[in-house]
Amino acid sequence: MFDFCLRSTRGLAMTSFLSLALIAGLACDPNAEMVDPDSGQVVTPDGEEVAVGPDVTADTGEGAEAAPELVAALPTPAPASPEAPATEESALATAAATTPLRTVAAWEQLFLGRWNAEHTGTYLPLSNSLDSWQFYNLAYGIDANTAMYRATGKTQYLDRALLYVNNVVNHAKVSSSLPKSQFKDSYLGWASARSDTLGKEVPLFESYCWRYVTRMLRVIRETPALYGNATYKAQYDKLLAFTEKNMFDKWYKRGANANVYRSTTHMAAHWAFMAMDLSRMTTDATRKATYLQVFNNINRDLPNSTSSLRGQLRTGFASTPSYFWSSVWGSTARPGQDVAHSNGMMAFIVEARDAGMEWTADDINKFKATFNSVIWPSATKYADYVDGSGAGNGWFNDGLMKLGRYDANLQRRLEAHKVGSNIDFYAQGALNAKLLGQ
């Protein structure tokens, strides 16, 4: 089984440079292909994909010095030192609360400043690759353009997301024709060209991208002007059929426990995301029941673990109600989930909440408190783990940023945030603004 995890790097993400470096093979890591260009995280092989850091053991993912297993028994970290006197901070907070939010149009202008350069320099080449590892980072381009369409209603953005997905699908090959595939069956897919998975079919690379393919398809299905348009409907039908057979069926039937009910919260969340979307689009009652079963199992009762996404949640370390969780099923040991991977889990939970499935407003408020007070305690201080420990790099684009759609003050903080200023950042900002009524 080939699993991977993002491991924290120190320092700020150098988004544009790394994006180009991935394509040119010049990333500043000794193994250039192992750097995620958008998050700046290093992606390395790790048997069970347990997120680890300097103070965490490779075998279990549990803190080497975290003796008590129950979070309630652990001391709360001391609050970060304020960057300004309390009176000044209060005055600044009051002033910020009266400042108008950045409009969708203003976010769109920032987006357009990078849109074509990132298209030609990064996302179009990734979409035309025969290497499934490239699709991992293509996810951000698909999500960004879908989000900007949702924010503006302009089909030029949806068309670009569709272009990327159609390119990927058109490059798929029958598994039995892939020389080093470990499956050699009749499903369509792609081989990885990454050195440590050379020639293999890798479920993580595909699922990381495809959660945003299903979200894009659901936008078409739920927008009458698109679903009623023959051009969009034809693409929707083709891509949905491909997804049901050559993404969900393929990995589910190759072994659900290994490939769908994954070994960490964030990897399983990708499949809950896809199952949720597919359950809202499929016309097949049997398929719908399977998708809902997968969705509910990951959220509530995993068949191969005593835990679930809900089962992982514990009281967090903020002054207001918040959440703490470990990425490792059944563990409550600190430091818990690394922030880089928490983005993947949050991307799912936000969309599930908006769909009215499983996750509630109370859940969102607790995740917001974790983000606002523990992960991001002040403007340029970022935790590496969800218990507030470690020094993170402040890259929030893929999931945590989406919490801004529920809170104008959090959205104001994000407007001033400088890490990860690429099209995904600007698109998520625009969609947040749209949903906040801007």
Secondary structure, DSSP 8 states (H G I E B T S, - for coil): ---EEEE--SS---HHHHHHHHHHT--SSSSGGGB-TTT--EEEE-TT-----TTB-TTT-SBTT---SSGGGS--------SS-HHHHHHHHHHHHTS----HHHHHHHHHHHHHHHIIIIIHHHHT-SBHHHHHHHHHHHHHHHHHHHHH--HHHHHHHHHHHHHHHHT-EEGGGSTT-SS-SS-EE-B--SGGGTT---HHHHHHHHHHHHHHHHHHHT-HHHHTSHHHHHHHHHHHHHHIIIIIIHHHHTTHHHHTS-SBHHHHHHHHHHHHHHHTT---HHHHHHHHHHHHHHHH--TTSS--HHHH-EE-SSSSS-EE--SBTT---TT-SBHHHHHHHHHHHHHHHHTTSS--HHHHHHHHHIIIIII--BTTB--SBTTS-S------TTTGGGGGGG-HHHHHHHHH--TT-SHHHHHHHHHHHHHTT-
